[in-house]
Amino acid sequence: MSLHSFPLLRPPGGLDPGLIRWQAFPAGEGSVQAARRVLHTQLEAWRLPGEVCADAVLLLSELTTNAVLHAGGGDILCGFGLVADARLRLEVHDHGPAAADLSPRLPGPWEESGRGLFLVHHLAHAWGADRSPLTGGNAVWATLALRGR
């Protein structure tokens, strides 16, 4: 999937700025936990259902973890917003080189990592990646349906 309409959380027709949140985090230890905390607080303020909140926090955690591991320095930019068609959109932008392969894979039972995009693929309504015009690195996004699946 490709990101054709940057900035993604400001689609044509505009959105209420209160329905969008951007937050920068250093690409290092503690950033994943901080991103989860900020997202959880915002989703509670938007009064989203608990199941959506749990799935969104897990998705952002996986996307942010990948960005921390492959960011190439600089800050990680996380965006989340309520968009058209009753969806929550999550985005993580980093400064890393182009990701070679973003295909979800299921690692062997003894591997300790590598399940992130597999989880994203199965939890998200849709997801994709492209180069970020905001950071020059990668932009990986996922959407969740707010009603039904």
N, C-alpha and C positions, 0 to 999 in steps of 0.2 A: 504494500500500500504506500502511497506517496502523500506527502503533505503539500498540497498545492495552494493553500490559502492562508499564508502567514500574515500577521500573527494568528495562530489557530484559534485562540480564545477571543478573537474579535472578528467574527465572521461578518459578511455583508449584512447590512441592516442593523448591526450593532447589538450589544447586550447591555443590560444594566450593569454598571461597574461593580455593584454590590454582589454580583453573581460570578465574579472572577477574582482569583487570588494568585499572585505571583510571589515567590519567595526564593531568594538565593541562599545557598549553603556552600561552605567550603568543601572541596572534594577530598574529604578525609574522614577520619574516625569520628563517630558521633553524628554525622550528617543524616544517616538513614533514620536513626531514632528521632532526630529533630524534625525531619520532614514528616514522619508518621504523626508526631505530636501536633504539628501545625495543621496538617490535613484533618485529623480527627476533631480538633477544636473547631475548624471551619465547617465541617460537615454537621456537627452538632448544632452550630449556629444556624445552618440552613435547614435544620430539622429533618434530615434525611433518615430513612429507615435504617435500623441497626444492621440488617444484612448487607445493605448497600455500603454502609460505612465500613464494615469489616472487610468486604471484598475490595473496596477502594484503598484502604490502608495497606492491605496485602499487595495489591498491584503497584502502588506507589513505592512500597518497600523494595519490591523486586526491580523496578525500573531504576530507582535511586542507587541500589546496590550495584547494578551493572555500570551505572555512570561513575560511581566512586572507583570501581575497579579499573575502568578503561577511560577515564576522563582526560588524561593528559594534562592535568593541572587546571588551575583556575576554578572558578565557582561552578556549581551545578545550579541551574535555574529550573525550579519546579513550578508548574502552573496547573491550576485546577479550576474548573468552572462548570456551571450549569448551562448547557447549550440546547439548541433546538431538539425537537423530538424526544423530550424527557430523558436526556442523557447527561451523565457526568463525564467530563473529559479530563484526563490526567495527562500531563506532558512533562518530560524531563529532558532538558537540553544540557549538553556537556561541551567540552572543548577538545574532545578526542578525535583521532583520525577516523576516517570513514570505517564503519564497522564492516568487516569482511563478510560475516555471515550472521544474520539474525534469524535463522531458522530455529524453531523450537526443537529441542532434542530431549530425549529421556535418557539420562546417564545410567550407567550400571548401578546395581544395588549397593555397591561398596563405595561409590564416588560420593564425596562430601559436598559437592556443589554442582552447578550446571542445570538446575531445574527451573530457574527463574522464568525464562521465556516460555517454557512448557506450561507453567502456571498461568502466565499472562495469556497465552493462547486459549486456555480453557476457561478462564474466569471472565475475560473481557468480551463485550459484545463485538467489538472490532479493535484492531490495533495495527500499528505500522511504524515505519521509521523513514527518515530522510536526513539530509543535511540541514542543520539549523541556521537560518538567516540571522538569528539573534546572537548565537555564540560562535558560529563557524564550525561547530562540531556536529555531533549527532543530536537529533531530536527523535525521541521515541514516545509514542502516545498510545493511550488506550481509552476506550469508552465503556461505560457501564449503563445499562438500561435502568431507569429509576422505577419502572413498573414492569413486572413480569419479565420473563427471559425469552 
